[in-house]
Amino acid sequence: MRRARDGYQYQPVPRVATDDALEFDNNRMAEELSDKISSLKGISIELGNEVRYQEKLLRGLDDDADRSVGFLGKTMGRVLRLGKGNHNYYIFYLFLFAIFVFFLLYIVLKFR
């Protein structure tokens, strides 16, 4: 028994099958199969195009991530080198700058 799929309606096989009827059915089914194969071919071509596009995007993303890692590594190296130096007054200067900025903000907001 055949199942109805994708618009294919069940048609019972005739009781008295002649060669012409069987050949007609075979030709009709071969055409349907050819149509399905051509649609599968189109789908597979589109999938291939999409895979190539996604692969290109992922390669670009990977390159960007590698560049970011290199940039962050260099920055961390500079920060560590700065921290190991004999510049003891940097924290003190940063603290004074923060107090100055907060003082300016206080004055601007109070007399506004």
BATORKE-752736 format. One record per atom (N, C-alpha, C, O): residue number from 1; chain; x negated, y, z. Coordinates in nm, 3 decimals. Each point is the difference from the previous one (the first is absolute). Last residue first. Layout:
# BATORKE-752736
+-----+--------+---------+---------+---------+
! num ! cadena !    east !   north !      up !
+-----+--------+---------+---------+---------+
! NUM !      A !       X !       Y !       Z !
...
+-----+--------+---------+---------+---------+
# end
This chain:
# BATORKE-752736
+-----+--------+---------+---------+---------+
! num ! cadena !    east !   north !      up !
+-----+--------+---------+---------+---------+
! 112 !      A !  -2.483 !   7.533 !   3.997 !
! 112 !      A !   0.071 !  -0.005 !  -0.128 !
! 112 !      A !   0.136 !   0.059 !   0.009 !
! 112 !      A !   0.071 !   0.004 !  -0.100 !
! 111 !      A !  -0.432 !  -0.103 !   0.435 !
! 111 !      A !   0.028 !   0.137 !  -0.043 !
! 111 !      A !   0.068 !   0.006 !  -0.135 !
! 111 !      A !  -0.005 !   0.102 !  -0.068 !
! 110 !      A !  -0.110 !  -0.528 !   0.264 !
! 110 !      A !   0.055 !   0.079 !   0.110 !
! 110 !      A !   0.042 !   0.139 !  -0.047 !
! 110 !      A !   0.106 !   0.048 !   0.040 !
! 109 !      A !  -0.321 !  -0.360 !  -0.338 !
! 109 !      A !   0.137 !  -0.043 !   0.033 !
! 109 !      A !   0.063 !   0.085 !   0.110 !
! 109 !      A !   0.122 !   0.020 !   0.001 !
! 108 !      A !  -0.574 !   0.063 !  -0.132 !
! 108 !      A !   0.087 !   0.019 !  -0.115 !
! 108 !      A !   0.144 !  -0.036 !   0.034 !
! 108 !      A !   0.091 !   0.072 !  -0.039 !
! 107 !      A !  -0.423 !  -0.152 !   0.366 !
! 107 !      A !   0.018 !   0.143 !  -0.021 !
! 107 !      A !   0.098 !   0.026 !  -0.114 !
! 107 !      A !   0.088 !   0.085 !   0.012 !
! 106 !      A !  -0.210 !  -0.532 !   0.071 !
! 106 !      A !   0.076 !   0.053 !   0.114 !
! 106 !      A !   0.031 !   0.148 !  -0.021 !
! 106 !      A !   0.113 !   0.043 !   0.020 !
! 105 !      A !  -0.399 !  -0.256 !  -0.328 !
! 105 !      A !   0.140 !  -0.043 !  -0.018 !
! 105 !      A !   0.089 !   0.055 !   0.111 !
! 105 !      A !   0.113 !   0.042 !  -0.026 !
! 104 !      A !  -0.576 !   0.033 !   0.067 !
! 104 !      A !   0.057 !   0.077 !  -0.112 !
! 104 !      A !   0.146 !  -0.036 !  -0.025 !
! 104 !      A !   0.083 !   0.088 !  -0.021 !
! 103 !      A !  -0.312 !  -0.343 !   0.340 !
! 103 !      A !   0.017 !   0.136 !   0.049 !
! 103 !      A !   0.060 !   0.089 !  -0.109 !
! 103 !      A !   0.093 !   0.077 !   0.027 !
! 102 !      A !  -0.215 !  -0.515 !  -0.142 !
! 102 !      A !   0.120 !   0.000 !   0.084 !
! 102 !      A !   0.029 !   0.139 !   0.057 !
! 102 !      A !   0.116 !   0.039 !   0.012 !
! 101 !      A !  -0.513 !  -0.093 !  -0.259 !
! 101 !      A !   0.117 !  -0.018 !  -0.088 !
! 101 !      A !   0.129 !   0.002 !   0.082 !
! 101 !      A !   0.097 !   0.065 !  -0.039 !
! 100 !      A !  -0.504 !  -0.051 !   0.278 !
! 100 !      A !   0.020 !   0.123 !  -0.076 !
! 100 !      A !   0.123 !  -0.008 !  -0.089 !
! 100 !      A !   0.079 !   0.095 !  -0.007 !
!  99 !      A !  -0.216 !  -0.482 !   0.236 !
!  99 !      A !   0.055 !   0.097 !   0.095 !
!  99 !      A !   0.030 !   0.132 !  -0.072 !
!  99 !      A !   0.104 !   0.060 !   0.023 !
!  98 !      A !  -0.321 !  -0.391 !  -0.273 !
!  98 !      A !   0.138 !  -0.040 !   0.029 !
!  98 !      A !   0.066 !   0.099 !   0.096 !
!  98 !      A !   0.116 !   0.037 !  -0.019 !
!  97 !      A !  -0.575 !   0.024 !  -0.072 !
!  97 !      A !   0.080 !   0.030 !  -0.119 !
!  97 !      A !   0.147 !  -0.035 !   0.024 !
!  97 !      A !   0.088 !   0.078 !  -0.037 !
!  96 !      A !  -0.399 !  -0.199 !   0.368 !
!  96 !      A !   0.019 !   0.144 !  -0.004 !
!  96 !      A !   0.086 !   0.043 !  -0.119 !
!  96 !      A !   0.086 !   0.088 !   0.014 !
!  95 !      A !  -0.205 !  -0.543 !   0.014 !
!  95 !      A !   0.089 !   0.034 !   0.110 !
!  95 !      A !   0.028 !   0.151 !   0.002 !
!  95 !      A !   0.115 !   0.041 !   0.016 !
!  94 !      A !  -0.434 !  -0.201 !  -0.318 !
!  94 !      A !   0.134 !  -0.044 !  -0.041 !
!  94 !      A !   0.103 !   0.037 !   0.105 !
!  94 !      A !   0.110 !   0.044 !  -0.033 !
!  93 !      A !  -0.562 !   0.031 !   0.134 !
!  93 !      A !   0.047 !   0.095 !  -0.102 !
!  93 !      A !   0.141 !  -0.036 !  -0.048 !
!  93 !      A !   0.083 !   0.088 !  -0.022 !
!  92 !      A !  -0.289 !  -0.388 !   0.320 !
!  92 !      A !   0.025 !   0.127 !   0.068 !
!  92 !      A !   0.054 !   0.105 !  -0.097 !
!  92 !      A !   0.094 !   0.072 !   0.032 !
!  91 !      A !  -0.236 !  -0.482 !  -0.204 !
!  91 !      A !   0.124 !  -0.018 !   0.077 !
!  91 !      A !   0.038 !   0.130 !   0.069 !
!  91 !      A !   0.116 !   0.039 !   0.003 !
!  90 !      A !  -0.530 !  -0.048 !  -0.229 !
!  90 !      A !   0.113 !  -0.008 !  -0.093 !
!  90 !      A !   0.133 !  -0.013 !   0.072 !
!  90 !      A !   0.098 !   0.064 !  -0.038 !
!  89 !      A !  -0.566 !  -0.048 !   0.224 !
!  89 !      A !   0.095 !   0.109 !   0.018 !
!  89 !      A !   0.118 !  -0.005 !  -0.095 !
!  89 !      A !   0.086 !   0.089 !   0.006 !
!  88 !      A !  -0.479 !  -0.393 !   0.009 !
!  88 !      A !   0.081 !  -0.016 !   0.120 !
!  88 !      A !   0.109 !   0.104 !   0.012 !
!  88 !      A !   0.096 !  -0.022 !   0.074 !
!  87 !      A !  -0.424 !  -0.214 !  -0.439 !
!  87 !      A !   0.083 !   0.120 !   0.000 !
!  87 !      A !   0.100 !  -0.010 !   0.115 !
!  87 !      A !   0.114 !  -0.042 !  -0.018 !
!  86 !      A !  -0.467 !  -0.272 !  -0.177 !
!  86 !      A !  -0.024 !   0.070 !   0.126 !
!  86 !      A !   0.078 !   0.131 !   0.006 !
!  86 !      A !  -0.051 !   0.098 !   0.054 !
!  85 !      A !   0.193 !  -0.567 !  -0.336 !
!  85 !      A !  -0.094 !   0.113 !   0.001 !
!  85 !      A !  -0.009 !   0.065 !   0.137 !
!  85 !      A !   0.077 !  -0.031 !   0.091 !
!  84 !      A !   0.224 !  -0.327 !  -0.234 !
!  84 !      A !  -0.127 !  -0.044 !   0.057 !
!  84 !      A !  -0.102 !   0.113 !   0.010 !
!  84 !      A !  -0.104 !  -0.015 !   0.063 !
!  83 !      A !   0.541 !   0.073 !  -0.264 !
!  83 !      A !   0.015 !  -0.030 !   0.142 !
!  83 !      A !  -0.130 !  -0.041 !   0.067 !
!  83 !      A !  -0.016 !   0.021 !   0.120 !
!  82 !      A !   0.032 !   0.057 !  -0.588 !
!  82 !      A !   0.020 !   0.126 !   0.070 !
!  82 !      A !   0.011 !  -0.023 !   0.151 !
!  82 !      A !  -0.052 !   0.078 !   0.079 !
!  81 !      A !   0.030 !  -0.452 !  -0.357 !
!  81 !      A !  -0.130 !   0.068 !  -0.001 !
!  81 !      A !   0.009 !   0.133 !   0.075 !
!  81 !      A !  -0.092 !   0.038 !   0.071 !
!  80 !      A !   0.489 !  -0.276 !  -0.137 !
!  80 !      A !  -0.086 !  -0.069 !   0.097 !
!  80 !      A !  -0.137 !   0.065 !   0.009 !
!  80 !      A !  -0.057 !   0.013 !   0.108 !
!  79 !      A !   0.356 !   0.153 !  -0.429 !
!  79 !      A !   0.050 !   0.030 !   0.135 !
!  79 !      A !  -0.088 !  -0.067 !   0.104 !
!  79 !      A !  -0.032 !   0.061 !   0.102 !
!  78 !      A !  -0.060 !  -0.154 !  -0.553 !
!  78 !      A !  -0.035 !   0.138 !   0.033 !
!  78 !      A !   0.043 !   0.036 !   0.141 !
!  78 !      A !  -0.073 !   0.066 !   0.074 !
!  77 !      A !   0.199 !  -0.488 !  -0.242 !
!  77 !      A !  -0.145 !   0.007 !   0.019 !
!  77 !      A !  -0.045 !   0.140 !   0.040 !
!  77 !      A !  -0.085 !   0.016 !   0.087 !
!  76 !      A !   0.532 !  -0.082 !  -0.207 !
!  76 !      A !  -0.026 !  -0.055 !   0.133 !
!  76 !      A !  -0.151 !   0.001 !   0.030 !
!  76 !      A !  -0.041 !   0.025 !   0.113 !
!  75 !      A !   0.173 !   0.109 !  -0.542 !
!  75 !      A !   0.046 !   0.097 !   0.100 !
!  75 !      A !  -0.029 !  -0.049 !   0.141 !
!  75 !      A !  -0.047 !   0.076 !   0.085 !
!  74 !      A !  -0.040 !  -0.367 !  -0.447 !
!  74 !      A !  -0.095 !   0.112 !   0.001 !
!  74 !      A !   0.037 !   0.101 !   0.108 !
!  74 !      A !  -0.087 !   0.050 !   0.071 !
!  73 !      A !   0.387 !  -0.403 !  -0.140 !
!  73 !      A !  -0.127 !  -0.050 !   0.056 !
!  73 !      A !  -0.104 !   0.111 !   0.009 !
!  73 !      A !  -0.070 !   0.012 !   0.101 !
!  72 !      A !   0.482 !   0.077 !  -0.314 !
!  72 !      A !   0.015 !  -0.007 !   0.146 !
!  72 !      A !  -0.128 !  -0.050 !   0.066 !
!  72 !      A !  -0.036 !   0.046 !   0.109 !
!  71 !      A !   0.044 !  -0.038 !  -0.580 !
!  71 !      A !   0.008 !   0.137 !   0.052 !
!  71 !      A !   0.010 !  -0.001 !   0.152 !
!  71 !      A !  -0.069 !   0.076 !   0.068 !
!  70 !      A !   0.083 !  -0.491 !  -0.292 !
!  70 !      A !  -0.133 !   0.061 !  -0.009 !
!  70 !      A !  -0.001 !   0.140 !   0.059 !
!  70 !      A !  -0.094 !   0.036 !   0.072 !
!  69 !      A !   0.505 !  -0.256 !  -0.101 !
!  69 !      A !  -0.084 !  -0.065 !   0.101 !
!  69 !      A !  -0.140 !   0.060 !  -0.002 !
!  69 !      A !  -0.058 !   0.025 !   0.105 !
!  68 !      A !   0.358 !   0.119 !  -0.434 !
!  68 !      A !   0.037 !   0.052 !   0.132 !
!  68 !      A !  -0.086 !  -0.061 !   0.110 !
!  68 !      A !  -0.041 !   0.069 !   0.093 !
!  67 !      A !  -0.008 !  -0.228 !  -0.536 !
!  67 !      A !  -0.054 !   0.135 !   0.012 !
!  67 !      A !   0.031 !   0.059 !   0.138 !
!  67 !      A !  -0.084 !   0.069 !   0.058 !
!  66 !      A !   0.269 !  -0.488 !  -0.161 !
!  66 !      A !  -0.146 !  -0.009 !   0.014 !
!  66 !      A !  -0.063 !   0.137 !   0.016 !
!  66 !      A !  -0.091 !   0.018 !   0.082 !
!  65 !      A !   0.551 !  -0.038 !  -0.170 !
!  65 !      A !  -0.028 !  -0.046 !   0.136 !
!  65 !      A !  -0.150 !  -0.012 !   0.022 !
!  65 !      A !  -0.050 !   0.035 !   0.107 !
!  64 !      A !   0.197 !   0.072 !  -0.541 !
!  64 !      A !   0.025 !   0.111 !   0.092 !
!  64 !      A !  -0.032 !  -0.039 !   0.145 !
!  64 !      A !  -0.058 !   0.079 !   0.074 !
!  63 !      A !   0.035 !  -0.417 !  -0.402 !
!  63 !      A !  -0.109 !   0.097 !  -0.017 !
!  63 !      A !   0.016 !   0.118 !   0.095 !
!  63 !      A !  -0.097 !   0.046 !   0.060 !
!  62 !      A !   0.443 !  -0.359 !  -0.073 !
!  62 !      A !  -0.119 !  -0.059 !   0.061 !
!  62 !      A !  -0.118 !   0.095 !  -0.010 !
!  62 !      A !  -0.077 !   0.015 !   0.095 !
!  61 !      A !   0.472 !   0.102 !  -0.315 !
!  61 !      A !   0.019 !   0.011 !   0.145 !
!  61 !      A !  -0.122 !  -0.054 !   0.073 !
!  61 !      A !  -0.043 !   0.057 !   0.101 !
!  60 !      A !   0.057 !  -0.109 !  -0.566 !
!  60 !      A !  -0.018 !   0.141 !   0.036 !
!  60 !      A !   0.012 !   0.022 !   0.149 !
!  60 !      A !  -0.075 !   0.078 !   0.058 !
!  59 !      A !   0.165 !  -0.507 !  -0.223 !
!  59 !      A !  -0.142 !   0.029 !  -0.014 !
!  59 !      A !  -0.030 !   0.145 !   0.037 !
!  59 !      A !  -0.099 !   0.029 !   0.067 !
!  58 !      A !   0.548 !  -0.161 !  -0.078 !
!  58 !      A !  -0.069 !  -0.056 !   0.116 !
!  58 !      A !  -0.151 !   0.023 !  -0.007 !
!  58 !      A !  -0.064 !   0.026 !   0.102 !
!  57 !      A !   0.336 !   0.106 !  -0.470 !
!  57 !      A !   0.027 !   0.083 !   0.118 !
!  57 !      A !  -0.075 !  -0.050 !   0.123 !
!  57 !      A !  -0.054 !   0.080 !   0.077 !
!  56 !      A !   0.026 !  -0.338 !  -0.468 !
!  56 !      A !  -0.071 !   0.127 !  -0.019 !
!  56 !      A !   0.021 !   0.092 !   0.121 !
!  56 !      A !  -0.093 !   0.064 !   0.048 !
!  55 !      A !   0.335 !  -0.464 !  -0.062 !
!  55 !      A !  -0.140 !  -0.028 !   0.025 !
!  55 !      A !  -0.084 !   0.127 !  -0.013 !
!  55 !      A !  -0.092 !   0.023 !   0.078 !
!  54 !      A !   0.548 !  -0.004 !  -0.191 !
!  54 !      A !  -0.017 !  -0.009 !   0.146 !
!  54 !      A !  -0.146 !  -0.027 !   0.036 !
!  54 !      A !  -0.050 !   0.052 !   0.099 !
!  53 !      A !   0.164 !  -0.050 !  -0.558 !
!  53 !      A !   0.017 !   0.134 !   0.057 !
!  53 !      A !  -0.024 !  -0.002 !   0.151 !
!  53 !      A !  -0.070 !   0.087 !   0.053 !
!  52 !      A !   0.068 !  -0.500 !  -0.281 !
!  52 !      A !  -0.118 !   0.079 !  -0.037 !
!  52 !      A !   0.009 !   0.141 !   0.060 !
!  52 !      A !  -0.101 !   0.053 !   0.049 !
!  51 !      A !   0.473 !  -0.330 !   0.008 !
!  51 !      A !  -0.112 !  -0.050 !   0.079 !
!  51 !      A !  -0.126 !   0.079 !  -0.032 !
!  51 !      A !  -0.076 !   0.035 !   0.091 !
!  50 !      A !   0.460 !   0.055 !  -0.345 !
!  50 !      A !   0.015 !   0.050 !   0.137 !
!  50 !      A !  -0.116 !  -0.045 !   0.088 !
!  50 !      A !  -0.049 !   0.077 !   0.082 !
!  49 !      A !   0.071 !  -0.242 !  -0.523 !
!  49 !      A !  -0.027 !   0.144 !  -0.001 !
!  49 !      A !   0.007 !   0.058 !   0.141 !
!  49 !      A !  -0.084 !   0.081 !   0.038 !
!  48 !      A !   0.206 !  -0.531 !  -0.091 !
!  48 !      A !  -0.144 !   0.018 !  -0.022 !
!  48 !      A !  -0.038 !   0.147 !   0.000 !
!  48 !      A !  -0.101 !   0.038 !   0.059 !
!  47 !      A !   0.557 !  -0.147 !  -0.038 !
!  47 !      A !  -0.068 !  -0.034 !   0.126 !
!  47 !      A !  -0.151 !   0.019 !  -0.013 !
!  47 !      A !  -0.064 !   0.051 !   0.092 !
!  46 !      A !   0.322 !   0.002 !  -0.480 !
!  46 !      A !   0.022 !   0.113 !   0.092 !
!  46 !      A !  -0.067 !  -0.026 !   0.135 !
!  46 !      A !  -0.057 !   0.091 !   0.060 !
!  45 !      A !   0.051 !  -0.440 !  -0.371 !
!  45 !      A !  -0.084 !   0.110 !  -0.049 !
!  45 !      A !   0.013 !   0.120 !   0.092 !
!  45 !      A !  -0.100 !   0.064 !   0.032 !
!  44 !      A !   0.378 !  -0.432 !   0.053 !
!  44 !      A !  -0.139 !  -0.030 !   0.037 !
!  44 !      A !  -0.095 !   0.109 !  -0.049 !
!  44 !      A !  -0.098 !   0.030 !   0.068 !
!  43 !      A !   0.554 !   0.002 !  -0.187 !
!  43 !      A !  -0.016 !   0.019 !   0.144 !
!  43 !      A !  -0.144 !  -0.024 !   0.041 !
!  43 !      A !  -0.055 !   0.076 !   0.080 !
!  42 !      A !   0.171 !  -0.165 !  -0.526 !
!  42 !      A !   0.004 !   0.144 !   0.028 !
!  42 !      A !  -0.022 !   0.030 !   0.147 !
!  42 !      A !  -0.071 !   0.094 !   0.036 !
!  41 !      A !   0.110 !  -0.544 !  -0.161 !
!  41 !      A !  -0.125 !   0.055 !  -0.053 !
!  41 !      A !  -0.007 !   0.150 !   0.028 !
!  41 !      A !  -0.103 !   0.050 !   0.042 !
!  40 !      A !   0.501 !  -0.275 !   0.060 !
!  40 !      A !  -0.105 !  -0.033 !   0.097 !
!  40 !      A !  -0.135 !   0.055 !  -0.045 !
!  40 !      A !  -0.080 !   0.045 !   0.083 !
!  39 !      A !   0.440 !  -0.001 !  -0.379 !
!  39 !      A !   0.020 !   0.091 !   0.114 !
!  39 !      A !  -0.104 !  -0.029 !   0.109 !
!  39 !      A !  -0.049 !   0.093 !   0.065 !
!  38 !      A !   0.047 !  -0.373 !  -0.440 !
!  38 !      A !  -0.044 !   0.135 !  -0.039 !
!  38 !      A !   0.021 !   0.099 !   0.115 !
!  38 !      A !  -0.082 !   0.090 !   0.019 !
!  37 !      A !   0.237 !  -0.530 !   0.040 !
!  37 !      A !  -0.147 !   0.002 !  -0.004 !
!  37 !      A !  -0.050 !   0.138 !  -0.037 !
!  37 !      A !  -0.098 !   0.047 !   0.058 !
!  36 !      A !   0.561 !  -0.123 !  -0.067 !
!  36 !      A !  -0.050 !   0.000 !   0.138 !
!  36 !      A !  -0.151 !   0.006 !   0.004 !
!  36 !      A !  -0.058 !   0.068 !   0.085 !
!  35 !      A !   0.265 !  -0.105 !  -0.505 !
!  35 !      A !   0.031 !   0.130 !   0.060 !
!  35 !      A !  -0.054 !   0.008 !   0.142 !
!  35 !      A !  -0.057 !   0.103 !   0.040 !
!  34 !      A !   0.022 !  -0.515 !  -0.258 !
!  34 !      A !  -0.090 !   0.097 !  -0.061 !
!  34 !      A !   0.023 !   0.140 !   0.057 !
!  34 !      A !  -0.096 !   0.072 !   0.027 !
!  33 !      A !   0.391 !  -0.415 !   0.098 !
!  33 !      A !  -0.131 !  -0.021 !   0.062 !
!  33 !      A !  -0.102 !   0.099 !  -0.055 !
!  33 !      A !  -0.084 !   0.051 !   0.075 !
!  32 !      A !   0.507 !  -0.052 !  -0.270 !
!  32 !      A !   0.010 !   0.050 !   0.138 !
!  32 !      A !  -0.135 !  -0.013 !   0.071 !
!  32 !      A !  -0.042 !   0.090 !   0.072 !
!  31 !      A !   0.071 !  -0.278 !  -0.500 !
!  31 !      A !   0.006 !   0.146 !  -0.006 !
!  31 !      A !   0.007 !   0.062 !   0.139 !
!  31 !      A !  -0.070 !   0.098 !   0.029 !
!  30 !      A !   0.095 !  -0.564 !  -0.063 !
!  30 !      A !  -0.136 !   0.044 !  -0.034 !
!  30 !      A !  -0.005 !   0.152 !  -0.010 !
!  30 !      A !  -0.099 !   0.060 !   0.042 !
!  29 !      A !   0.517 !  -0.262 !   0.023 !
!  29 !      A !  -0.080 !  -0.006 !   0.124 !
!  29 !      A !  -0.145 !   0.043 !  -0.026 !
!  29 !      A !  -0.063 !   0.061 !   0.087 !
!  28 !      A !   0.346 !  -0.087 !  -0.460 !
!  28 !      A !   0.050 !   0.103 !   0.090 !
!  28 !      A !  -0.082 !   0.003 !   0.129 !
!  28 !      A !  -0.038 !   0.107 !   0.048 !
!  27 !      A !  -0.052 !  -0.450 !  -0.356 !
!  27 !      A !  -0.043 !   0.129 !  -0.052 !
!  27 !      A !   0.042 !   0.116 !   0.091 !
!  27 !      A !  -0.077 !   0.093 !   0.025 !
!  26 !      A !   0.230 !  -0.528 !   0.078 !
!  26 !      A !  -0.146 !   0.010 !   0.020 !
!  26 !      A !  -0.053 !   0.134 !  -0.049 !
!  26 !      A !  -0.084 !   0.061 !   0.067 !
!  25 !      A !   0.537 !  -0.159 !  -0.145 !
!  25 !      A !  -0.025 !   0.022 !   0.142 !
!  25 !      A !  -0.149 !   0.015 !   0.029 !
!  25 !      A !  -0.041 !   0.086 !   0.078 !
!  24 !      A !   0.163 !  -0.199 !  -0.516 !
!  24 !      A !   0.045 !   0.135 !   0.030 !
!  24 !      A !  -0.026 !   0.035 !   0.147 !
!  24 !      A !  -0.048 !   0.108 !   0.032 !
!  23 !      A !  -0.036 !  -0.547 !  -0.170 !
!  23 !      A !  -0.101 !   0.090 !  -0.054 !
!  23 !      A !   0.037 !   0.145 !   0.027 !
!  23 !      A !  -0.087 !   0.082 !   0.030 !
!  22 !      A !   0.398 !  -0.412 !   0.091 !
!  22 !      A !  -0.119 !  -0.009 !   0.086 !
!  22 !      A !  -0.109 !   0.095 !  -0.049 !
!  22 !      A !  -0.067 !   0.065 !   0.081 !
!  21 !      A !   0.453 !  -0.102 !  -0.342 !
!  21 !      A !   0.034 !   0.066 !   0.126 !
!  21 !      A !  -0.121 !  -0.002 !   0.094 !
!  21 !      A !  -0.028 !   0.099 !   0.068 !
!  20 !      A !  -0.009 !  -0.328 !  -0.478 !
!  20 !      A !   0.007 !   0.145 !  -0.022 !
!  20 !      A !   0.027 !   0.075 !   0.130 !
!  20 !      A !  -0.059 !   0.105 !   0.025 !
!  19 !      A !   0.062 !  -0.581 !  -0.026 !
!  19 !      A !  -0.136 !   0.053 !  -0.015 !
!  19 !      A !   0.002 !   0.151 !  -0.020 !
!  19 !      A !  -0.088 !   0.069 !   0.052 !
!  18 !      A !   0.488 !  -0.277 !   0.224 !
!  18 !      A !  -0.054 !  -0.022 !  -0.133 !
!  18 !      A !  -0.138 !   0.061 !  -0.006 !
!  18 !      A !  -0.038 !   0.079 !   0.086 !
!  17 !      A !   0.382 !  -0.271 !   0.313 !
!  17 !      A !  -0.106 !   0.093 !  -0.038 !
!  17 !      A !  -0.052 !  -0.037 !  -0.138 !
!  17 !      A !  -0.042 !  -0.113 !  -0.027 !
!  16 !      A !   0.484 !   0.045 !   0.355 !
!  16 !      A !  -0.054 !  -0.055 !  -0.124 !
!  16 !      A !  -0.103 !   0.101 !  -0.051 !
!  16 !      A !   0.035 !   0.103 !  -0.057 !
!  15 !      A !   0.140 !   0.015 !   0.459 !
!  15 !      A !   0.004 !  -0.147 !   0.012 !
!  15 !      A !  -0.060 !  -0.066 !  -0.125 !
!  15 !      A !  -0.079 !  -0.093 !   0.010 !
!  14 !      A !  -0.082 !   0.588 !   0.165 !
!  14 !      A !   0.114 !  -0.063 !  -0.067 !
!  14 !      A !  -0.011 !  -0.152 !   0.004 !
!  14 !      A !  -0.110 !  -0.055 !   0.001 !
!  13 !      A !  -0.079 !   0.375 !   0.382 !
!  13 !      A !  -0.048 !  -0.061 !  -0.123 !
!  13 !      A !   0.119 !  -0.068 !  -0.067 !
!  13 !      A !   0.077 !  -0.073 !   0.064 !
!  12 !      A !  -0.011 !   0.503 !   0.261 !
!  12 !      A !  -0.015 !  -0.145 !   0.000 !
!  12 !      A !  -0.047 !  -0.050 !  -0.137 !
!  12 !      A !   0.032 !   0.059 !  -0.104 !
!  11 !      A !  -0.136 !   0.411 !   0.346 !
!  11 !      A !   0.077 !  -0.049 !  -0.113 !
!  11 !      A !  -0.019 !  -0.151 !  -0.005 !
!  11 !      A !  -0.112 !  -0.048 !  -0.016 !
!  10 !      A !   0.025 !   0.504 !   0.361 !
!  10 !      A !  -0.002 !  -0.144 !  -0.021 !
!  10 !      A !   0.089 !  -0.036 !  -0.118 !
!  10 !      A !   0.116 !   0.040 !  -0.008 !
!   9 !      A !  -0.372 !   0.433 !   0.051 !
!   9 !      A !   0.123 !  -0.066 !   0.040 !
!   9 !      A !  -0.010 !  -0.149 !  -0.033 !
!   9 !      A !  -0.056 !  -0.040 !  -0.102 !
!   8 !      A !  -0.291 !   0.467 !   0.203 !
!   8 !      A !   0.015 !  -0.123 !  -0.078 !
!   8 !      A !   0.123 !  -0.073 !   0.053 !
!   8 !      A !   0.003 !  -0.040 !   0.116 !
!   7 !      A !  -0.188 !   0.451 !   0.071 !
!   7 !      A !   0.099 !   0.016 !  -0.106 !
!   7 !      A !   0.017 !  -0.124 !  -0.086 !
!   7 !      A !   0.078 !   0.003 !  -0.096 !
!   6 !      A !  -0.386 !  -0.003 !   0.468 !
!   6 !      A !  -0.029 !   0.115 !  -0.087 !
!   6 !      A !   0.095 !   0.008 !  -0.118 !
!   6 !      A !  -0.043 !   0.020 !  -0.113 !
!   5 !      A !   0.104 !  -0.469 !   0.329 !
!   5 !      A !  -0.101 !   0.096 !   0.045 !
!   5 !      A !  -0.014 !   0.109 !  -0.104 !
!   5 !      A !   0.000 !  -0.026 !  -0.120 !
!   4 !      A !   0.295 !  -0.451 !   0.266 !
!   4 !      A !   0.017 !   0.131 !  -0.065 !
!   4 !      A !  -0.100 !   0.097 !   0.059 !
!   4 !      A !   0.009 !   0.036 !   0.117 !
!   3 !      A !  -0.073 !  -0.585 !  -0.167 !
!   3 !      A !   0.045 !   0.107 !   0.089 !
!   3 !      A !   0.009 !   0.129 !  -0.077 !
!   3 !      A !  -0.074 !   0.024 !  -0.096 !
!   2 !      A !   0.128 !  -0.570 !  -0.053 !
!   2 !      A !  -0.078 !   0.123 !  -0.010 !
!   2 !      A !   0.057 !   0.104 !   0.095 !
!   2 !      A !   0.121 !   0.005 !   0.023 !
!   1 !      A !  -0.122 !  -0.566 !  -0.022 !
!   1 !      A !   0.084 !   0.117 !   0.000 !
!   1 !      A !  -0.089 !   0.124 !   0.000 !
!   1 !      A !  -0.093 !   0.009 !   0.080 !
+-----+--------+---------+---------+---------+
# end
